Amino acid sequence: ERPSFDFRNARLRNLCRALAPAYLRIGGTEADRVFYALSEAGEPLEHTPLVPPPHYGSVLTPSHLRGLGAFANAVGLDISFALNAGWGPRAGSLVREDGSASAWRSVQARALMRFAAAEAIPIRVWELGNEPNAWPLFHSPPLYVSPEHHAEDIAALALARDDESPTARISAPGTAFWPAMGEVPTLLPPSLFPPRWPRLATRFLPRVAAAAAARRLPAADILTWHYYPALSDRSILARLWPASKPIGLAAAAVCLVAGMAATMRLDLPPVGEPFLFGSGVYDYCGDAADAPNEAYPPAAMLRAAGALVALLVACAAGTVSMVCLALRLLVVPIDQQTLRRPAVLDNCKQWARQVMGAAEVQAGGGSGGGSGV
């Protein structure tokens, strides 16, 4: 069992009491890995597992949940809770026809809803997972669910909510939004073992809303996204940002020099012209069987090996340089000027139009009630 956060801290309670009324969100990347130590009836398990079951990464115990509920009730906060939508609740379902992960199953979610109702834990909003457009980056093996199938999973959550927690709302999809690039595209990389084609999904939030409207699925009550205007030094990307410029320039220089060295060592004549092979001369566009049966001299082999090494160094340095360039362009360390940058503000304005359009589409066609943004 992980050590519990100290919700009994008197100073913390006094500070949070001043924020009420407000919502306390329980979520983040770990939300899609956690196992709720509850029976299907929503009762504590007789023996709390010390090790999470397969496909899960951690355990949330009844004591954790009771501490959370006592804190929220004491300071006057409502809770928005991100349910696990990772690999664990999908075990036992079939992979979908478009390569998306298997359907989300609500067994654990229903157990948690029953426990929350019995213990008077003020969970007023249920979320389905955390940043589904970025799941391939944070799960192993990479987890990919298309926006259209995520709309189906939200519909399954809506049915569970109607049965177990009818006064609560559903917020979704909670996508990651990066001002320098907009909503993070969902990229499933290719694989040989097991064989898998790459997949790419863009405009995740608008497509979720459009799918719910087009198929008249029970939809989210609240459209949400996670906005990252800048990164604090808690993020490793922000900590690497200052060093990315000198490292990127050095890597680019190494790439240039190594590329030139490889070109000089691969000193081949134009196609069709004869070149020296051992002690004989022949046309390398002709029949190789006509060539003299002699080996490359050691000097030629050394030149070829040197060219190969230089080429590998150039490729590695070029990759480092491109990564550093992407880091410089996409990462914005937090400072007083961050929100004043016109490019950031313009991107946010365009994204706001997309979100409002998605909300109007969903409200006009979905069957889950109105949407808030």
C-alpha positions in Angstrom: 0.0 0.0 0.0 1.3 3.4 -0.9 1.7 5.9 1.9 -1.5 8.1 2.1 -1.4 11.8 1.6 -2.0 13.5 4.9 -5.4 14.9 4.5 -5.6 15.5 8.3 -3.0 18.3 8.1 -4.7 21.3 9.9 -2.9 24.0 7.9 -3.8 22.3 4.6 -7.5 22.2 5.7 -7.5 25.8 6.7 -6.1 26.9 3.4 -8.4 24.8 1.4 -11.4 25.9 3.4 -10.9 29.4 2.1 -11.2 28.1 -1.5 -14.6 26.5 -1.0 -16.9 26.1 -2.9 -14.6 24.5 -5.4 -13.7 21.1 -7.0 -10.8 18.9 -5.9 -9.7 16.8 -8.9 -8.2 13.4 -8.2 -6.6 12.2 -11.4 -3.4 12.4 -13.4 -1.3 9.7 -15.2 -1.5 7.2 -12.4 -5.3 7.3 -12.5 -5.2 5.0 -15.5 -3.1 2.4 -13.6 -4.8 2.2 -10.2 -6.8 -0.8 -8.9 -9.6 -0.1 -6.5 -9.4 -2.6 -3.6 -13.2 -3.2 -3.5 -15.6 -6.0 -4.3 -18.1 -5.7 -7.1 -20.6 -4.8 -4.5 -18.5 -1.8 -3.5 -17.4 -3.3 -0.2 -13.7 -3.4 1.0 -11.9 -6.6 0.1 -11.3 -8.9 3.0 -7.6 -8.8 2.2 -6.2 -5.7 0.5 -3.7 -6.8 -2.1 -0.1 -5.5 -1.5 0.7 -6.0 -5.2 -1.8 -4.8 -7.9 -3.3 -7.4 -10.2 -2.0 -7.8 -13.8 -2.5 -4.7 -16.0 -2.6 -2.4 -12.9 0.2 -0.4 -11.4 -1.0 0.6 -7.9 -3.7 0.0 -5.3 -6.2 2.5 -4.0 -7.5 1.3 -0.7 -10.7 2.0 1.3 -8.6 3.9 3.8 -7.3 6.2 1.1 -10.9 6.8 -0.1 -12.3 7.5 3.4 -9.4 9.9 4.1 -10.2 11.8 0.8 -13.9 11.9 1.6 -13.4 13.2 5.2 -11.1 15.9 3.9 -13.5 17.1 1.2 -16.5 17.1 3.5 -14.5 19.0 6.2 -13.4 21.8 4.0 -16.5 22.0 1.7 -15.0 20.7 -1.5 -16.7 18.6 -4.2 -14.6 16.0 -5.9 -13.9 15.3 -9.6 -12.6 11.8 -9.9 -10.7 10.4 -12.9 -11.6 6.7 -13.3 -9.1 4.2 -14.6 -9.5 3.8 -18.3 -6.2 2.1 -18.9 -5.3 -1.5 -19.7 -6.7 -2.9 -16.5 -10.5 -2.3 -17.1 -10.1 -3.4 -20.7 -8.7 -6.9 -20.0 -10.9 -9.6 -21.4 -12.4 -7.5 -24.2 -11.6 -7.9 -27.8 -9.4 -5.5 -29.7 -11.6 -3.3 -32.0 -11.7 -3.5 -35.7 -9.7 -0.3 -36.3 -6.8 -1.4 -34.0 -8.1 0.5 -30.9 -7.7 -1.2 -27.5 -10.6 -3.3 -26.3 -13.8 -1.7 -24.9 -13.7 -0.2 -21.4 -15.5 -2.2 -18.8 -17.3 -0.5 -15.9 -17.0 -3.2 -13.2 -14.4 -1.4 -11.1 -16.0 2.0 -11.7 -19.4 0.8 -10.5 -17.7 -0.7 -7.3 -16.1 2.7 -6.6 -19.4 4.5 -7.2 -21.2 2.2 -4.7 -18.5 2.7 -2.1 -18.5 6.5 -2.5 -22.3 6.5 -2.0 -22.2 4.3 1.1 -19.4 6.4 2.6 -20.8 9.8 1.7 -17.7 10.7 -0.3 -18.7 13.9 -2.3 -17.7 12.8 -5.8 -19.9 15.0 -8.0 -18.0 14.5 -11.3 -16.7 11.4 -12.9 -14.0 11.5 -15.6 -13.0 8.7 -17.9 -9.2 8.4 -17.8 -6.6 11.1 -18.1 -5.5 12.7 -21.4 -6.6 9.8 -23.8 -4.9 11.5 -26.7 -1.5 11.0 -25.0 -2.1 7.4 -23.8 0.4 5.9 -26.3 3.2 7.9 -24.6 2.5 6.9 -21.1 1.4 3.2 -21.2 3.4 0.1 -21.9 2.4 -1.4 -24.2 1.2 1.7 -25.9 -2.5 2.2 -25.4 -4.4 3.6 -28.4 -8.2 4.3 -28.5 -9.6 6.3 -31.4 -11.8 9.3 -30.6 -14.9 7.5 -32.0 -14.3 4.5 -29.7 -13.6 6.7 -26.8 -17.1 8.2 -27.3 -18.4 4.6 -26.9 -16.5 4.2 -23.7 -17.9 7.5 -22.4 -21.4 6.1 -23.2 -20.6 3.0 -21.1 -19.6 5.3 -18.2 -22.8 7.3 -18.6 -24.9 4.1 -18.2 -22.9 3.2 -15.1 -23.3 6.7 -13.7 -27.1 6.5 -14.3 -27.3 3.3 -12.3 -24.9 4.0 -9.4 -24.4 7.8 -9.1 -27.3 9.5 -10.9 -26.8 13.0 -9.5 -23.1 13.2 -10.7 -21.9 14.6 -14.0 -19.5 13.2 -16.5 -16.6 15.3 -17.8 -14.6 14.2 -20.9 -12.3 13.8 -22.7 -9.7 15.7 -20.8 -7.2 15.9 -23.6 -3.7 17.3 -23.4 -3.4 20.7 -25.1 0.0 22.2 -25.8 -0.2 25.9 -26.9 2.9 25.6 -29.2 1.3 22.8 -31.2 -2.4 22.6 -30.2 -4.1 19.4 -29.1 -1.4 16.7 -28.8 -1.9 14.2 -31.7 -2.5 10.6 -30.8 0.3 8.5 -32.4 0.6 4.8 -32.0 4.1 3.8 -33.2 4.6 0.7 -35.5 5.8 -2.5 -34.0 7.3 -5.8 -35.3 6.6 -7.9 -32.2 3.7 -8.0 -32.1 3.2 -6.8 -35.7 1.3 -3.4 -35.7 0.8 -0.7 -38.2 1.2 3.0 -37.0 -1.9 4.9 -36.3 -2.5 8.7 -36.0 -5.5 10.5 -34.6 -5.9 14.3 -34.6 -8.6 16.7 -33.3 -9.4 14.2 -30.6 -11.9 16.4 -28.6 -14.0 17.6 -31.5 -14.1 14.1 -33.0 -15.3 12.6 -29.6 -18.1 15.2 -29.5 -19.0 14.7 -33.2 -19.1 10.9 -32.8 -21.5 11.1 -29.8 -23.8 13.5 -31.7 -23.8 11.5 -34.9 -24.5 8.2 -33.2 -26.7 9.7 -30.5 -24.7 8.2 -27.7 -25.0 9.2 -24.1 -22.4 12.0 -24.0 -20.3 14.0 -21.5 -22.0 16.7 -19.5 -18.8 18.8 -19.5 -16.1 19.0 -22.3 -12.7 19.3 -20.7 -9.1 19.6 -21.8 -5.8 20.1 -20.0 -4.1 23.3 -20.9 -0.3 23.5 -20.5 0.7 27.1 -21.2 4.1 26.5 -19.8 6.1 23.9 -17.8 7.5 24.3 -14.3 10.9 23.0 -13.3 9.1 19.9 -12.0 9.0 18.7 -15.6 12.1 17.1 -16.9 11.4 18.8 -20.3 11.6 22.2 -18.7 14.8 21.3 -16.9 16.4 20.2 -20.1 15.3 23.2 -22.0 18.2 25.6 -21.2 20.8 22.9 -22.2 18.9 22.1 -25.4 20.4 25.0 -27.3 24.1 24.4 -26.8 23.6 20.6 -27.1 21.6 21.0 -30.3 24.2 23.3 -31.9 27.0 21.0 -31.0 25.1 18.0 -32.3 24.4 19.8 -35.6 28.1 20.6 -36.0 29.1 17.0 -35.3 26.5 15.9 -37.8 27.9 18.2 -40.5 31.5 17.2 -39.9 30.7 13.5 -39.7 28.6 13.7 -42.9 31.4 15.4 -44.8 33.8 12.8 -43.5 31.6 10.0 -44.7 31.2 11.6 -48.1 35.0 12.0 -48.5 35.6 8.4 -47.5 33.0 7.1 -49.8 35.1 8.3 -52.7 33.3 6.5 -55.6 33.4 7.7 -59.2 30.2 8.6 -61.1 27.9 5.7 -62.1 29.2 4.0 -65.3 32.8 4.9 -64.9 35.4 2.3 -64.1 37.1 2.2 -60.8 40.0 0.4 -59.2 39.1 -3.0 -57.6 42.2 -4.7 -56.1 44.8 -4.6 -58.9 42.3 -4.7 -61.7 39.9 -2.2 -63.3 36.2 -2.9 -64.3 32.9 -1.2 -64.9 30.8 -1.7 -61.7 27.6 -1.2 -63.7 28.4 -4.3 -65.7 28.4 -8.0 -64.8 30.2 -8.5 -61.5 31.3 -11.9 -62.7 33.6 -10.2 -65.2 35.5 -8.5 -62.4 39.0 -9.7 -61.4 38.8 -12.2 -58.6 40.8 -10.1 -56.2 40.0 -8.8 -52.7 39.8 -5.1 -51.6 43.2 -4.0 -50.3 43.3 -3.2 -46.5 43.4 0.5 -47.2 40.1 0.4 -49.1 38.4 -1.6 -46.4 39.6 0.8 -43.8 38.2 3.7 -45.8 34.8 1.9 -46.1 34.7 1.1 -42.4 35.6 4.7 -41.6 32.8 6.0 -43.9 30.3 3.7 -42.2 31.3 4.9 -38.7 31.2 8.5 -39.8 27.7 7.9 -41.3 26.4 6.4 -38.1 27.8 9.3 -36.0 26.2 11.8 -38.4 22.8 10.0 -38.1 23.0 9.9 -34.2 24.1 13.5 -34.0 21.4 14.6 -36.4 18.8 12.8 -34.3 20.0 14.6 -31.2 20.0 17.9 -33.0 16.3 17.4 -34.2 15.2 16.4 -30.7 16.8 19.5 -29.2 15.2 21.7 -31.9 11.7 20.2 -31.1 12.4 20.8 -27.4 13.2 24.5 -28.2 10.1 24.9 -30.3 7.5 23.0 -28.2 8.5 23.5 -24.6 7.8 26.8 -22.9 9.4 27.2 -19.5 7.1 29.2 -17.2 7.9 32.8 -16.6 6.2 36.2 -16.4 6.1 36.6 -20.2 4.7 33.2 -21.1 1.0 34.2 -21.5 1.9 37.4 -23.3 3.3 35.7 -26.4 1.0 36.4 -29.4 1.6 32.9 -30.9 0.4 31.2 -27.7 -2.6 33.4 -27.4 -3.6 33.0 -31.1 -3.3 29.2 -30.8 -5.5 29.2 -27.7 -8.1 31.4 -29.5 -8.3 29.0 -32.4 -8.6 26.1 -30.0 -11.4 27.8 -28.1 -13.4 28.1 -31.4 -12.9 24.3 -32.0 -14.1 23.5 -28.5 -17.2 25.7 -28.7 -18.0 24.2 -32.1 -17.7 20.7 -30.6 -19.9 21.7 -27.7 -22.6 23.0 -30.1 -22.4 19.8 -32.2 -22.7 17.5 -29.1 -25.5 19.5 -27.6 -27.4 19.4 -30.8 -27.1 15.7 -31.5 -26.0 13.8 -28.3 -28.5 12.2 -25.9 -26.6 12.9 -22.7 -28.0 16.3 -22.0 -26.3 19.7 -22.3 -22.6 20.3 -22.3 -20.6 22.8 -20.5 -17.1 24.1 -21.3 
